[in-house]
Amino acid sequence: MRTSTILEVKNISKRYKHTTALNNVTLSASAGTILGLVGPNGAGKTTLIKILAGIIRPDEGTVIINGVNVITDYGKIQHKIGYLPEKIFVYPTLTGYEFLRFVAGLYDIPEDLFDDRYELYLDIFKMGEYVEEPLGTMSKGMLQRVVLASIFIREPKIYLLDEPFYGLDPEGIWILKKILREKAREKALVLVSSHILPLVEEFCNKIVILHHGKKYIEGTPQEVRSRLGAMTSLEDAFIKITGNAGDTF
């Protein structure tokens, strides 16, 4: 079965003063892919996701998402992108419900459609009465559920999620994996950056490893292990790449 390429990153580079965050990175992904982006701290993961999300511009290279040049025509694609930053900023006095309603308004979601999706994701993420609490009083895990729900309520076709499992308990991780797999089956593209390597290996069907701003390897979990000498796990492969078991992700 042929799959359509939905993401094309070509020769992306980005520098900050004397630091090269990304150096000539090229990768691609098809609709229905769950792509895991991994690498040590400072590898360029967050910079790459911000470029894909139209938050920052690269110094060189192009990004094509669903046929649209993100760098020059982001306005044509922004409604199809769901972006979760690593560091979440919310208005702490808003309740979870008010925040979700606010996001729906930003993206022109009709009220009746919002009501249906709100009830759906309220149940899926098991937010219950917590959604009526101010965001500033929520636990990290519950806040993460609310912010994730604000992305799913929009039902984008591209999910760019920077550390989406951070703060979630085992139930929350299971819920998020389940719904992202469903979105992939519906031919969405899911890109996840995570420090939890066993989870990436189990959950993703494609992996890109960044190291010192460069793409070190790209492929399925099995291909990554095979090309690095039949490593038994992604963690083993990562240690081999960095040359230091003490490196952090």
Residue pairs with C-beta under 8 A, 6 or more apart in sequence:
3 30
3 31
3 32
4 30
4 31
5 28
5 29
5 30
6 29
6 30
6 31
6 33
6 65
6 66
6 157
6 158
6 189
7 27
7 28
7 29
7 52
7 63
7 64
7 65
7 158
7 189
7 191
8 28
8 62
8 63
8 64
8 65
9 25
9 26
9 27
9 28
9 48
9 52
9 61
9 62
9 63
10 26
10 61
10 62
10 63
10 64
11 24
11 25
11 26
11 60
11 61
11 62
12 22
12 24
12 25
12 26
12 48
12 51
12 58
12 60
12 61
12 62
12 63
13 20
13 22
13 23
13 24
13 25
13 58
13 59
13 60
13 61
14 20
14 21
14 22
14 44
14 47
14 51
14 56
14 58
14 59
15 21
15 59
20 213
21 44
21 47
21 213
22 44
22 47
22 48
22 51
22 58
22 213
22 214
23 212
23 213
23 214
24 60
24 61
24 214
25 44
25 48
25 61
25 210
25 213
25 214
25 215
26 61
26 215
27 208
27 215
27 218
29 35
29 189
29 191
29 206
30 189
31 187
31 188
31 189
32 184
32 185
32 187
32 188
32 189
33 184
33 189
33 190
33 205
33 206
34 180
34 181
34 184
34 190
34 192
34 203
34 204
34 205
34 206
35 189
35 190
35 191
35 192
35 204
35 205
35 206
35 207
35 208
36 192
36 193
36 194
36 200
36 201
36 203
36 204
36 206
36 207
36 208
37 45
37 48
37 49
37 191
37 192
37 193
37 194
37 207
37 208
37 210
38 45
38 193
38 194
38 195
38 197
38 200
38 207
38 208
38 209
38 210
38 234
38 238
38 249
39 45
39 209
39 210
39 211
39 216
39 249
40 211
40 238
40 242
40 247
40 248
40 249
41 248
41 249
42 212
43 210
43 211
43 212
43 213
44 210
44 213
45 162
45 193
45 210
46 86
46 162
46 193
47 56
48 210
49 83
49 160
49 162
49 191
49 193
50 56
51 57
51 58
51 63
51 70
52 63
52 65
52 70
52 81
52 160
52 191
53 81
53 83
53 160
54 70
54 71
54 74
54 77
54 78
54 81
55 83
57 71
58 71
62 69
62 71
63 69
63 70
63 71
64 70
65 77
65 80
65 81
65 158
66 77
66 80
66 157
66 158
68 74
68 76
68 77
70 77
77 158
79 107
79 154
79 156
80 156
80 157
80 158
81 156
81 158
81 160
82 151
82 152
82 154
82 156
82 158
82 159
82 160
82 161
83 151
83 160
83 161
84 147
84 148
84 151
84 159
84 160
84 161
84 162
84 164
85 162
86 162
86 163
86 166
86 193
88 143
88 144
88 147
90 99
90 135
90 143
90 147
91 99
91 135
92 134
92 135
92 136
92 137
93 134
93 135
93 136
94 102
94 134
94 135
95 131
95 132
95 133
95 134
95 135
96 127
96 130
96 131
96 132
96 133
96 135
96 138
96 142
96 146
97 118
97 131
97 132
99 135
99 146
99 150
100 114
100 118
100 131
100 146
100 149
100 150
100 153
101 114
101 118
103 150
103 153
103 154
104 114
104 118
104 153
104 154
107 154
109 117
109 153
109 154
114 153
117 152
117 153
117 155
118 153
121 149
121 152
121 153
122 128
122 131
122 149
124 149
124 152
124 175
124 179
125 145
125 146
125 148
125 149
125 172
125 175
126 145
126 171
126 175
127 142
127 145
127 146
127 149
130 138
130 142
131 146
135 143
135 146
138 146
139 167
140 166
140 167
141 167
141 168
141 169
141 172
143 167
144 164
144 166
144 167
144 168
144 172
145 168
145 172
145 175
148 164
148 176
151 159
151 161
152 179
156 188
157 187
157 188
157 189
158 188
158 189
158 191
159 180
159 183
159 188
159 189
159 190
159 191
159 192
160 191
161 190
161 191
161 192
161 193
162 193
163 193
163 194
163 195
164 176
164 192
164 194
165 172
165 173
165 176
165 194
165 196
165 199
168 176
173 199
177 199
177 203
180 190
180 192
180 203
181 203
183 190
184 190
184 205
192 200
192 203
192 204
194 200
195 248
195 249
197 233
197 234
197 235
197 238
197 249
198 233
198 234
198 235
200 207
200 234
201 207
201 221
201 233
201 234
204 221
205 220
205 221
206 218
206 219
206 220
207 217
207 218
207 219
207 220
207 221
207 224
207 234
208 215
208 217
208 218
209 215
209 216
209 217
209 218
209 224
209 237
209 238
209 241
210 216
211 241
211 242
216 241
217 224
217 227
217 228
217 241
219 227
221 234
224 231
224 234
224 237
225 231
225 232
225 233
225 234
225 236
225 237
228 237
228 240
228 241
229 240
231 237
231 240
238 247
238 249
239 245
239 247
